[in-house]
Amino acid sequence: MGLCWTFVALTCLGLCVTGQHTTATSAAHRIHALPGYSSPTDFDQFAGHLSLPSSNHSHQLFYWLLEKSSNATANQRDTSPLVLWLNGGPGCSSLTGLFTELGPFVVQPDLTLLRNPYAWNRHMNILFVESPLGVGFSAPRVSSSADYNDKFTAARLTEFLVEFIQAYPWYAGRDLYVTGESYAGMYIPHLVEQLLDHQRRHATTNDSQEDDFVQLKGFAIGNPITDHVIDNTAFLEYYYTHGMISIEAYTQVRQACNSTALMAQYSGIWATYNLSKHPCAEAVNAAMTEADTTHLNRYDIYADVCVESQLSTAPHQRHPVRRPSVHRGATGGPCVDKYTQAYLGQRSVQVAIHVLSDNSDTFPWRSCQDDITDDLYQRTMSVLPLYPKLLEHQQQLRVLIYSGDADSMVNFMGTQRWISTRDGLGLTVTNKWKAWFGPDKQLAGYTQAYDKGLTYSTVKGAGHMVPATRPLHALYMIECFVFGLEACQRLTYPVDSLEYLTGDTATFVSDDEDDEATPTTSLIQWWHFVTWYGVILVATVCCMAGIKRKAAAAQPRYAALNNAGMGKHPQYDSATS
């Protein structure tokens, strides 16, 4: 009888715990299975549209929520942070980041899904939102560019987060970290500003704000587009210092583009050097011709481009891709963007993630909307004026800016300048430039800390999309940022077989003097003993069985010898006679 009541109590407790994960929206948006992936998952995931009341619910942003691994305890699940991820563009979908960078799945050429061991939802809940309106599955498409800008996007994202907490109330009061890359360098400061204002207004009207909204703790941006002038003037300098253009071409550019304004106009992202006859434009165009940018992945200068023959039978046609090689080895490659687009374009997938009903027409999903990027969206020229407000806010936000050092488009030279120099923020160094190491004992990049809570780090060998080319180091970096250095040093990490050759799971162990990584335990593991004892046991059993078989086979022969009087030994027989 006691066991029966214990079972009932445990069942009720389980219902109470899991009951927090049920609202009408969350139940409707739960993903039960994904086409192309048949293995069980250890996390819950949800996807769908949330409509925005300010538009009379005509504006709908699409999201995909990956909850933290269920390997955690219930208490950990109740407090684990929420991390919002935004891709850039402007006009590129955050689902591209999910499938090619930091999500749990990578699309294969046959449109099946392979598990990504470096997914960020090990200890965090990751929320991908397709923003701004008109990107990916978010609707409607915007046809006018009058107010289609970063302030508009930030306002819609803030409203989305309010609606998200209504749909998933168990995230109220959680720590929030806003993360992203590229043009998210413009999105995120605008969004953080509005979130801080929202929290301030909310605090004056509601004493329980911690109970019904997220608590913004910080933001992290990779290879961030930040200031049009500073970013672009570092463009050709990077090309020259990385051996992609000659000293003659670089000298000609420096002479023809003899002002910062000219260099910013005709080089860098969205440059118009191929549309002008200005001497500066022609010099830049000549340098770009030398670099052969048609065959160069400018977002990761050491990565391959997507060759058309990898997608069809047409030979030798090459297309520069926005994203570099993904997860070295068998998990991805330079064409993974194309595979992702094909995968998300399938009807079965769109039904599974609640884009379509069974009878709807397939939605033409694209990773990036070129008309938004090139024409419709009103881009910000500099977000630097917002930073003092964000860095000096009373909440003392933590800020991580990081750069993959193989990205030529938004390179580390420009980023360092807008952080450190008087042309930018001019922050004061509090912890000088030094190397940092990943959990594989490898030098992962360099880092420097500044006042007002900002840290800058480079990631060695990574391109514009850092988690794609350095997944292990990116995972370690973001977990150290969110949980703190001491906490992440106690975590175990998956092994990148090209960097960590022992085959052991690794954990980061360090002291203040010499940071290095070591295996979590000694080289001789407990399971080594179990394996060898098992081998010895099996071998012993086999030997005993063999001996018995031989003995059984020999018995007739021994009997015949005994009968002939040849099987007796005089010494022993005399003793027993």
Residue pairs with C-beta under 8 A, 6 or more apart in sequence:
17 74
20 169
20 170
21 44
21 170
23 166
23 167
23 168
23 169
25 48
25 50
25 166
25 167
25 168
26 46
26 167
26 168
28 48
28 354
29 46
29 47
29 48
29 167
29 354
30 44
30 45
30 46
31 45
31 46
31 47
31 352
31 353
31 354
32 352
33 352
34 105
34 113
34 349
34 352
34 353
35 346
35 348
35 349
35 352
36 107
36 108
36 111
36 112
36 113
36 343
36 349
37 105
37 112
37 113
37 115
39 115
41 104
42 69
42 70
42 71
43 66
43 67
43 68
43 69
43 70
43 104
43 121
44 67
44 70
45 64
45 65
45 66
45 67
46 63
46 64
46 65
46 67
46 168
47 62
47 63
47 64
47 65
47 353
47 354
48 62
48 63
48 353
48 354
48 355
49 60
49 61
49 62
49 63
49 137
49 138
49 139
49 354
49 355
50 60
50 61
50 63
50 160
50 163
50 164
50 167
51 57
51 58
51 59
51 60
51 163
52 59
52 60
52 61
52 156
52 159
52 160
52 163
53 159
53 163
54 155
54 159
58 140
59 133
59 139
59 140
59 156
60 138
60 139
61 129
61 130
61 131
61 133
61 138
61 156
61 157
61 160
62 129
62 130
62 136
62 137
62 138
62 139
62 355
63 127
63 128
63 129
63 130
63 160
63 164
64 94
64 95
64 98
64 127
64 128
64 353
65 125
65 126
65 127
65 128
65 168
66 98
66 103
66 104
66 119
66 121
66 125
66 126
66 127
66 128
67 77
67 121
67 125
68 76
68 77
68 80
68 121
68 122
68 123
68 124
68 125
69 121
69 122
69 123
70 77
72 80
72 123
76 123
78 170
79 174
80 123
80 124
80 125
80 174
81 124
81 125
81 174
81 175
81 176
81 177
81 217
81 482
82 124
82 125
82 127
82 171
82 174
82 175
82 176
82 177
82 214
83 120
83 124
83 125
83 126
83 127
83 176
83 177
83 179
83 478
83 482
84 127
84 129
84 161
84 176
84 177
84 178
84 179
84 180
85 94
85 97
85 98
85 102
85 120
85 126
85 127
85 128
85 129
85 179
85 180
86 94
86 129
86 131
86 178
86 179
86 180
86 184
86 187
86 188
87 93
87 94
87 96
87 97
87 180
87 181
87 182
87 184
88 180
88 181
88 182
88 183
88 184
88 185
88 187
88 225
89 135
89 182
89 183
89 368
89 369
89 372
89 373
89 377
90 132
90 153
90 183
90 186
90 187
90 372
90 373
90 377
90 379
91 132
91 134
91 135
91 368
91 369
91 370
91 371
91 372
91 373
91 377
92 135
92 182
92 183
92 322
92 367
92 368
92 369
92 373
93 130
93 135
93 136
93 365
93 366
93 367
93 368
94 128
94 129
94 130
94 131
94 136
94 180
95 128
95 130
95 136
95 137
95 340
95 344
95 365
95 367
96 323
96 337
96 340
96 367
96 368
97 103
97 128
97 180
97 181
97 465
97 467
98 105
98 128
99 105
99 106
99 107
99 336
99 340
99 343
99 344
100 106
100 323
100 326
100 332
100 336
100 337
100 340
100 465
100 468
101 323
101 326
101 465
101 466
101 467
101 468
102 116
102 118
102 119
102 120
102 126
102 467
102 471
102 474
102 475
103 116
103 119
103 120
103 121
103 126
103 128
104 115
104 116
104 119
104 121
105 113
105 114
105 115
105 116
106 113
106 114
106 116
106 326
106 327
106 331
106 332
106 336
107 113
107 114
107 336
107 339
107 340
107 342
107 343
108 114
108 339
109 310
109 335
109 339
111 339
111 342
111 343
111 346
113 343
114 330
114 331
116 327
116 331
116 471
117 494
118 327
118 467
118 471
118 472
118 474
118 475
118 494
120 126
120 467
120 475
120 478
122 475
122 479
123 479
123 483
123 491
124 479
124 482
125 171
125 174
127 164
129 157
129 160
130 136
130 137
130 138
131 138
131 153
131 156
131 157
131 160
131 187
132 138
132 142
132 148
132 152
132 153
132 156
132 372
132 377
133 139
133 140
133 141
133 142
133 153
133 156
134 140
134 141
134 142
134 369
134 372
134 376
135 369
135 372
136 365
136 366
136 367
137 355
137 363
137 365
142 148
142 372
142 376
143 376
144 376
145 375
145 376
145 377
145 378
148 376
148 377
148 378
149 377
149 378
149 379
149 380
150 186
150 187
150 190
150 379
150 380
150 383
151 190
153 187
153 190
153 191
154 187
154 190
154 191
154 193
154 194
155 194
157 187
157 191
157 194
158 191
158 194
158 195
158 198
161 176
161 195
161 213
161 214
162 198
162 213
164 171
165 171
165 172
165 212
165 213
165 214
169 212
171 214
172 211
172 212
172 213
172 214
173 210
173 211
173 212
173 213
173 214
173 215
174 214
174 215
175 214
175 215
175 217
176 195
176 214
176 215
176 216
176 217
177 217
177 218
177 219
177 220
177 481
177 482
178 188
178 191
178 192
178 195
178 216
178 218
178 219
178 220
179 188
179 219
179 220
179 221
179 478
180 187
180 188
180 221
180 222
181 221
181 222
181 223
181 224
181 464
181 465
181 466
182 222
182 223
182 224
182 225
182 410
182 464
183 225
183 379
184 221
184 224
185 221
185 223
185 224
185 225
185 226
185 383
185 410
186 224
186 225
186 226
186 379
186 380
186 383
188 219
188 221
188 224
189 219
189 383
189 386
189 387
189 390
190 380
190 383
190 386
192 216
192 219
192 390
192 397
193 386
193 389
193 390
195 216
196 216
196 390
196 393
196 395
198 213
199 209
199 213
199 215
199 216
202 209
202 213
203 209
206 212
216 395
216 397
217 397
217 398
218 397
218 398
218 399
218 400
218 453
218 481
219 397
219 399
219 400
220 399
220 400
220 401
220 402
220 478
220 481
221 400
221 401
221 402
222 402
222 403
222 404
222 464
222 465
222 466
223 402
223 403
223 404
223 407
223 409
223 410
223 411
223 415
223 464
223 466
224 401
224 410
224 415
225 231
225 269
225 410
226 382
226 383
226 384
226 414
226 415
226 418
227 381
227 382
227 383
227 384
227 414
227 418
227 424
228 264
228 268
228 381
228 382
229 260
229 261
229 264
229 381
229 382
230 414
230 417
230 418
230 423
230 424
231 268
231 269
231 410
231 414
231 415
231 418
232 263
232 264
232 265
232 267
232 268
232 269
232 271
232 414
233 260
233 263
233 264
233 267
233 268
233 414
234 268
234 411
234 413
234 414
234 417
235 267
235 268
235 269
235 271
235 408
235 409
235 411
235 414
236 245
236 250
236 253
236 263
236 267
236 284
236 287
237 413
238 408
238 411
238 413
239 245
239 250
239 287
239 291
239 408
240 247
240 249
240 250
242 301
242 408
244 290
244 291
244 296
244 301
244 408
245 287
245 290
245 291
246 290
249 283
249 286
249 287
249 290
250 287
252 283
252 286
252 287
253 263
253 267
253 280
253 283
253 284
253 287
255 283
256 262
256 279
256 280
256 282
256 283
257 263
257 266
257 267
257 280
257 283
257 284
258 280
262 278
262 280
263 280
265 271
265 272
265 280
266 272
266 273
266 276
266 278
266 280
266 281
266 284
267 273
267 284
268 409
269 409
269 410
270 379
271 284
272 281
273 280
273 281
273 282
273 284
273 285
273 288
274 281
274 285
274 288
275 281
276 282
293 320
294 318
294 320
295 305
295 318
295 320
296 305
296 320
297 303
297 304
297 305
297 320
297 321
297 324
297 334
297 463
298 320
298 408
298 409
299 321
299 322
299 323
299 324
299 407
299 408
299 409
299 463
299 464
299 465
300 324
300 325
300 404
300 406
300 407
300 462
300 463
300 464
300 465
300 468
300 469
301 406
301 407
301 408
301 463
302 406
302 461
302 463
303 324
303 325
303 334
303 406
303 463
303 469
304 325
304 333
304 334
305 318
305 319
305 320
305 321
305 334
306 318
306 319
306 320
306 321
306 334
306 335
306 337
306 338
307 316
307 317
307 318
307 334
307 335
308 314
308 315
308 316
308 317
308 318
308 319
309 315
309 316
309 317
310 333
310 334
310 335
311 335
311 338
321 334
321 335
321 337
322 337
322 367
322 368
322 464
323 336
323 337
323 464
323 465
323 468
324 334
324 406
324 463
324 464
324 465
324 468
324 469
325 332
325 333
325 334
325 468
325 469
326 332
326 333
326 336
326 468
326 469
327 468
327 471
328 469
328 496
328 498
329 497
329 498
332 468
337 367
340 367
341 365
341 366
341 367
343 349
344 350
344 365
345 362
345 363
345 364
345 365
346 362
347 356
347 362
350 356
350 362
350 363
350 365
351 357
351 358
355 363
356 362
356 363
384 418
384 424
384 425
387 425
388 425
390 397
390 399
391 397
391 399
391 425
391 452
391 453
391 454
392 452
396 453
397 453
398 453
398 455
398 481
399 452
399 453
399 454
399 455
400 454
400 455
400 456
400 457
400 477
400 481
401 415
401 419
401 454
401 455
401 456
401 457
402 445
402 456
402 457
402 458
402 459
402 466
402 477
403 410
403 411
403 412
403 415
403 456
403 457
403 458
403 459
404 458
404 459
404 461
404 462
404 463
404 464
404 465
404 466
404 469
404 470
405 411
405 412
405 445
405 458
405 459
405 460
405 461
405 462
406 461
406 462
406 463
406 469
407 462
407 463
407 464
409 464
410 464
412 458
415 456
416 456
417 423
417 424
418 424
418 425
419 425
419 427
419 450
419 454
419 456
420 426
420 427
420 429
420 450
427 450
427 451
427 452
427 454
428 450
428 451
429 448
429 449
429 450
430 449
430 450
430 451
431 448
431 449
432 448
433 446
433 447
433 448
434 446
434 447
434 448
435 443
435 445
435 446
435 447
436 443
436 444
436 445
436 446
436 447
436 457
436 515
437 443
437 444
437 508
437 510
437 515
437 516
437 517
438 444
438 472
438 473
438 476
438 499
438 508
438 517
439 472
439 476
439 493
439 500
439 506
439 507
439 508
439 517
440 472
440 493
440 495
440 496
440 499
440 500
440 506
440 517
441 500
441 506
441 516
441 517
441 518
442 473
442 499
442 500
443 460
444 459
444 460
444 470
444 473
444 476
444 477
445 457
445 458
445 459
445 460
445 462
445 473
446 457
446 458
446 460
447 455
447 456
447 457
447 458
448 455
448 456
448 457
449 455
449 456
450 456
455 481
457 477
459 466
459 470
459 473
459 474
459 477
460 470
460 473
461 469
461 470
462 468
462 469
462 470
462 473
462 474
463 469
466 474
467 474
467 475
471 496
472 493
472 494
472 495
472 496
472 499
472 500
475 493
476 488
476 493
476 508
479 487
479 488
479 491
480 487
480 488
480 489
483 491
488 508
489 507
489 508
489 509
489 510
490 507
491 507
491 508
492 505
492 506
492 507
492 520
493 505
493 506
493 507
493 508
494 505
495 502
495 503
495 504
495 505
495 506
497 503
500 506
502 519
502 523
504 519
504 520
504 521
504 523
505 519
505 520
506 517
506 518
506 519
506 520
507 517
507 518
507 519
507 520
508 515
508 517
509 516
509 517
509 518
510 516
510 517
558 567
561 567
562 568
